[in-house]
Amino acid sequence: MARIQLVTDSTANLPREMREKHGIEMVPLKVHFGYVGKCNVTPTRRIAS
């Protein structure tokens, strides 16, 4: 039988106690705002999206 693992990223802000109680693994996720490739992302463009 296949084993299922619950996984979330670090932006979910789940408390450590909840993750440990339910066996939820957390993977880091970094979000960078600013210049990305050929797309200059500004606060105004983020709000409009």
Secondary structure, DSSP 8 states (H G I E B T S, - for coil): ------EEEGGG---HHHHHHHT-EEE------SEETTEE--HHHHHH-
